[in-house]
Amino acid sequence: MKNVVVVGAQWGDEGKGKIVDWLSYRADIVVRYQGGHNAGHTLVIDGVEYKLSLLPSGVVRPGKLSVIGNGVVVDPWHLLKEIETVRAKGVAVSPENLVVAENCPIILPVHGAIDRAREAARGDAKIGTTGRGIGPAYEDKVARRAIRLCDLAEPAVLRAKLDYMLLHHNALLRGFGAEEFNADAVFKDIMEVAPKIAPYIGVVWSRLEAARKEGKLILFEGAQGALLDIDHGTYPYVTSSNTVAANAATGSGIGMRAIGRTLGICKAYTTRVGSGPFPTEDKGELGELLGSRGKEFGTVTGRKRRCGWLDAVLVRQAVKTGGIDGIALTKLDILDGFKELKICRAYKLDGKEIDYLPAGQEAQAKVEPIYDICDGWEENTRGVRSWAELPSRALKYIRRIEELIEAPVILLSTSPERDDTILMKDPFED
């Protein structure tokens, strides 16, 4: 048996929440290893919808340990609110089944203020962040001025760090003409939330190492997608962390050898939230149709997603940079009834055909998709739970995707419901 990392193979919103939830029945521990509460997962279980953004998707399954690793930036107020929200729907969450790494950086209200002020100053060149402070919190981590969860137990240290942090951030806010933060008020707010979050704080790396020695199965859950990776994504229109599977080890404190297999999640078409390049985007009727059928609105922000045809060039690139062993294909049912389907197999740039997305911003904006045309199908695939029941043309579409992305489709999702899933190969098994 192998531990598995689940990553998005596009720009996020691929349906990772459902897949992680579905796989978590096999795992003993589910670990979230990067991102913040800017990344949302929607689960639908027996008709009940759960919207998660910080809690690992495995939290809805009884008997599983959910872990928030050190690679995550944590807004303690949001985490407590999310815990109460899922409790109200009958999900038991306690320090017995949720542990948060003591070395997680904390997101403070000042981080959100900086985030929003920057976006406003960028005007039409905005990145498209959620404005929740994730980027500024990661900046503080790298600049060695972050306040971490472990600091909540050391008020004197925390206060000194807070003064130093606000010296920096208030200068920025002053420059933007925005309201500055008072250190005494912020310190008071942190001290009020500290005892509420303290029971969940633990030494995650040690817990995971003990679990590894005991032979327990660990499922690592990434947020966003590979194309939003700070190094390998469509920079600068990316998130502030490494979203690829290699960060599962760093972001949780477990050794690389504990990572066994990487499962990439990919929609049967492509979507993107916010600004940045999108070679296969359709701004006309097709994009509107995909968006309405697929209910393409952000879980966290409610923003409408941009939609277009499947871009196999980008998914193939994500497969290579992310070490993806197999793909879980989601939302195939959204394509039911299309007479023909397109898959981008390559790009044209300055009259030449290329098989990758270049790093330069101007080059990314100029690439033109080169499409393969596939026959669509009239049959209904929603809720299908057997490979044999799929229309022959849907099977051909899947096979062509496999050829172009150079990775097998080992799992297929045909609706948001947990059990509407077809498994071709168990990612936990050799």
N, C-alpha and C positions, 0 to 999 in steps of 0.2 A: 504494500500500500504506500502511496505517495501523498505528501502534503501538496496542496494545490493553491496557486495564486490566480485570482480572477481579475482581469484587467479589461478596460474598454479598449476597443481597437479602432475607434473613430474619435469624434469630438465629445464624448460623453453621451449620456442619455440613451445608451444602447439597451437598457433593460438589465443591468447588472444586479439590481436588487432582487428581482424574481429569481434569477439564476443562482445567486448566492443562497437565497432562502431555500431553493429546491435542492441544492447540493448539501446544505447544512444538515440534512437528516443523516448524512453519513459521517459528518465531522463531529469532533468533540468540542472544538474551540473555533470560534470565528474571530478573526483579527482585522480591524481597520488600521491601515498603516500610513496614510497620508491624507492631506486635504483638511478641510474644515467644514463648517456648516453651510458652505456654499454649494455643496454637492448633495443632491437629493436622490433618494431611492423611493419608488412607490411599489408596495407589495399589495396584491389582492389575494386574500385567503378566505375561501368560503364566502365570497361576496363582501368581505370587510376590507376596507382600504386602509393601509398604514403608510404614512409619509414619514420617512426617516431621513435625517441629514447628518447626524453625528453618530447615532447608535448603529452598530453593525447590524446587518440584515438578519443575522442569526438570532437576534434577541427575541424574535417572536416564537422561537421553538423552545419548548420546555426542556430542561436538562442540559442545555448548552451553555458554555462559558463564552461571554462576549468580551472582547478586549479592544480598547482604544490605545494604540501604540504611540510611542514617542514621536513618530513622524507626523502626527496629527496636531494641528493648532486648535485649542479648545476654548470655546466661549462657555464658561461655567454656568452663566445664567441661562443660556440657550439649552445646554445639556440637561439641566434640571427641569426646564419646561418641557423638553421632549420626553423625558422620563415620565413626567406626570401625564402627558398626552397619551402615550401608549398604555400606561396603567389604566387610564379611563376606558380603554377598549379591551380590558381584561388581560393584558400582558403583564406578567410578574417581572419586575425589575428591582433588584436589590444588590448589595455588595456581594451576595453569594453567586450571582451570575453575571455581574458586570465589574470589570476592573479597568481603571484608567492609569496609564503610565505616569509615575511621579515626575518624570522629566519632560512632560508635554508643555510646550509654551502656551501661555494664556492669551486669548484675545480680549482686549479691553475696549470699552466704548471709544476711546481715543483712536484706536486703529480703524474703526468704521468711519469716524469723522475724517481722518486723513484719506482713506480710500475714496470717499465720496467727493471730497474737495479736489482731489487730483483728477478724477473722472470729469468733473464739471469744468476744470481748467483746460482739459484736452479738447473739449468741444467735439467736432466731427471726427477727431482722431482718437476717440476714447477706446479703451481696450474692450469694454463690455463686462467689467467685473460686476459682482453682485452687490458691491458696496458694503460688505459685511466685515471687512477688515482683515481678510485672510492674507493678502499680499503684504501689508505693513507688518503683520505679526511675524511672518516668515523673515522679513527684512530685519526685524529686531533680533530674531534668533541668530541669524548669520552675523549681525553686527555685535553680538554678545551683550545686548542690553535687554533681552527678553526676561519677563517674569514667568517662572515655571510653577507648576502645581506644587512642587516640593517647597517652594518659597512661602506658601501659605502657612506653614508650620513655624516659620521664622520671621515674625513681624518686623524686627529691626532690619534684617537683610532686605525684606520686601520693600520697606519704606525707602531705604537708600537707593534701591534699584528703580523704584517708581520716580523718585526725584530726578535721577539721571535720564530716565526714559522721557519724562515730560519736558525736560530741558530741550531735548531734540525735537519732539513732536510739536510742542507749543510754538517753537520758532517757525516750523513749517506752516502751522495753522495761521500764524500771524502773517506770514507771507501770502497766504491765500485769502487773507481777509476774513477768516473763519473764527468762530468762538474758541477760545483757549480753555484748557481743563485745569481745575484746581486740584492740587495734589492731595490736600486734606480730604476733600470730598470723594475722590477716587479711592483713596486708602480706606476710608470708612466703608464704601460699598464692597470692596474686596473682603474686608474683615467680616462683613455680614454674611457673605456667601460662603466663606471658607469652611465653617463647620458643617454646612449642608453638603458640600462636595467631598469633604475629607474622607468619609467612609468608603468611597469608591476608589481612592487613590492607592496604588500598589506598585510593587517592583515587577513590572511586566516581563522584562528579559529573564528574570529568575523563574517566574511562573511558566514561561514558555519552554525554557530549558528543561525544567522538571517534567513537563508534559511530553517533551520529545523523548526523554529517557524512558518514560513509561509507555511509549509507543502509541500515544494518542494522536488522532488525526487532526491536523490544523488546516483550516481554510483561511486564506489571506484575501481580504477584500479591498480592492483599490477604488478610488473615487475618480470622477471625470473620465478622460480617455487618453490614449497614447499620443494623440495629435495635439493635446493640451500640455504635454510634458514641457517643462521649462528648458530642457536641452534639445529634445527631439521633436517638439511640436512646431506649430506655425507661429514662431516667435516674431513679434512680441505679443501676439494675440493668444496668449497661453495662460495657464494657471501658474502659481508660484512654487510648485513642488514638482518632484519627479513622479510621474504617474505610471511609469513602466514597471514591470515586475521586479526588476533588480532592486527597487527601493523597498520591497517587502521585507527584506532582511534588515536593512538599515533602519527602516521606520518602525520596527518592532523589537529590535535587539536580539534577533536570532541569527545563527550562523547560516551562511549561504548553502551549506550542505543540507540543511533542513528543508530547502525549497525543492520540491520534486518535479512539479509540472505546472505549466502556465496555460490557462484557458482564456482565450480572448473572446470578448462579446462584441457582436457586430449585427447591426440592423440589416434587413434585406434592402434597405435604401439608405440614404444619408441625411443627417440633420446636423444643424449647428445653432448654438445660441450665441448672440453677441456678434461683435465685429470680427474681421479677419477674412482671409481667402477661403473660397469655397468653389472650386472649379466646376462641380456638377450641379450647382444650385439652379433651381428652376423658379423664376420669379413670376411665372404666369399661372395658368389654371392647374397644371400638374402639381406644382408646389403647394397650391392651396388645397388641392384634393388630398395629397399625402398628409398635409397638416391636419385637415379636418378628420380624415379617417383614423389617423394614428394618434389623435388627441395630443398633438405636439406643442405642449406648453410646459415650461420649466417647473419642476416640482417645488423648487425653492422660491423662485421669483415670479412664476406665472407668465414669464415672457414667452411670446410666440417664437417657435423655432423655425429657422430657415430650412427648407427641404429641397431635396433633389435626388437624382439617380445614385445608385451604389457606385462608389469610387474605389475600384479594386486596386488602383495604384497606391492610394493612401493606406488601405488595409494591408496590402502586401508589405509596405514600408513599416507599418506597425508590427507586423509579424516578425520582421527581421530585427528591428531595433528592440523589440520587447521580448524576444525569445519565446514567442507564442507557439505552443505545440499543436493546438487544435482550436476550433472556433465553435462558439454557441451562436447560432443564427436566430435572431428574434424578429418578430413582427412580419413574418412571411405572409400572414393572412391579410395584411393591409394591401397587398398587391393583387388580391383576388379580383378578377374581372377585367384586368388590363389586357388589351389586345396584343401589345408588344411591350417589352421591357428593355431598358438599356443598362449596360455595365461599362463604366469607363475602364479601358484596358491600358491606356497610355495617354501621354500629353503631347501636344505640339507646342514648341517654344521657338520663336524666330525661324519658323519654317522647318525645324528639325523635330523628329520624334524622340521623346525621352521616356524612360520608364520609372521616374521618381519625381518627387516634388522638390525643387531646388530650395535652398535655404534663404536666398535673397528675397526681400519684400517685393521689389519690382518684378522679379522673375515669377514669383508666386502669383502675382496679380495678372500676369500676361499669359500664363499657360492656358491652353484650350484642350478640352477633353476629346479623346478619340474613343468612340463607342463601339461595342459589340451590340448587335440587336438580337434579342431572344424573343421567342413566342411566349405570349402570356397564356393564362388558363382561365376558364369560365367557372370551374368548380370551386366550392367553398372549402378552404383549408382551416378556418377558425375552429379551434377545439380539437383538431385531429390529434390522435395520440399514438398513431402507428405509421411507420415509414411506408408500409405497403398501401395505406389508404391515401397517400399523397397523389395528386394528379401527375401524370407522366411529364408534362411540361414544367411543372414545379420542380420535379426531380432533375430535369435537364438544367434548369436555371441554377439550382444548387451546385450541380457538378461543374458548371462553367465557372461559378464563383470559386470553387476549390482550385480549379486549374489556374485561375488568374492570381489568386492570393497566395498560392503555393502552400496551402495548409488545409487539412481536412475539416469538414463540418462534422463534429462529433455529438452535437446536441442541437435540438431544434425546438423553438418555442412558438406555439400557435395561438396564444392568447395571454393576457396578463394573469390568468388563474394559475395557481401553483401546479396543478396536475396536468395542465395542457402542455405537456413537454414530451419530446421524443428523444430517447437516449440511444445513440449508436455505439458509443464507447465510454465507459466509465473513466473519468479523468483521474480518479484516485487509484486505479489499478494499473499494473504494469502491462 
